[in-house]
Amino acid sequence: MVVIGGTQEENKYDLKNDEEECQRIIQRCSKLIPSIKNAKIVSKAAGLRPCRKGNVRLEMEKIANTKIVHNYVIHFLK
């Protein structure tokens, strides 16, 4: 299973999935891994996107028996 996603939206608190944004995410990720473009989508979710300021986040978190690696760059929004 692969989880993809990510948007840069300052202080967006809408929990609705945006189908156009989902397609843009798939397009961006499939440039790195082409097979993602035709992969079966199991589920979609939208989370809260408050603005986080800082540098790269590289951190491992364990929830139950699952390891989650956070690895992303925080972009400064204008």
C-alpha positions in Angstrom: 0.0 0.0 0.0 1.2 3.5 -0.8 -0.2 6.7 0.6 0.3 9.8 -1.6 -0.9 13.3 -1.2 -0.1 16.8 -0.1 -1.1 20.3 -0.9 0.0 23.7 0.1 -3.0 25.6 1.3 -2.6 28.1 4.1 -5.1 27.6 7.0 -7.5 25.5 5.0 -9.9 23.7 7.3 -12.3 22.1 4.8 -12.6 18.3 5.2 -14.1 17.7 1.7 -12.1 15.9 -1.0 -11.4 18.1 -4.0 -11.5 15.8 -7.0 -9.5 18.1 -9.2 -6.8 18.4 -6.5 -6.8 14.6 -6.1 -6.0 14.3 -9.9 -3.3 16.9 -9.6 -1.7 14.9 -6.8 -1.8 11.7 -8.8 -0.2 13.5 -11.8 2.6 14.9 -9.7 3.3 11.6 -7.9 3.2 9.6 -11.2 6.1 11.6 -12.5 8.2 9.9 -9.9 6.5 6.5 -10.0 4.6 6.0 -13.3 2.6 3.0 -12.0 0.8 5.2 -9.6 -1.2 6.7 -12.5 -3.1 3.4 -13.0 -3.1 2.2 -9.4 -6.4 1.2 -7.7 -7.5 3.9 -5.3 -8.6 2.4 -2.0 -9.7 5.5 -0.3 -9.4 9.3 -0.2 -9.3 11.6 2.7 -8.8 15.3 3.4 -7.3 16.6 6.6 -7.0 19.9 8.2 -4.2 21.9 6.6 -3.0 24.6 9.0 0.1 26.5 8.0 3.2 25.0 9.6 6.3 27.1 9.5 9.8 25.8 9.9 12.2 23.6 8.0 12.2 19.9 6.9 10.3 17.5 9.1 11.9 14.1 9.3 10.4 12.1 12.1 9.2 8.6 12.8 6.0 8.0 14.8 4.6 4.7 15.9 0.9 4.3 16.1 -0.2 0.9 17.4 2.0 -1.5 15.3 2.4 0.9 12.4 5.4 3.0 11.8 4.8 6.3 10.0 7.6 8.4 8.6 7.0 12.1 8.3 9.3 13.5 5.6 8.4 16.8 4.0 9.5 20.3 3.5 7.5 23.1 5.0 7.1 25.9 2.4 6.8 29.4 3.5 3.5 30.8 2.2 3.1 34.4 1.2 
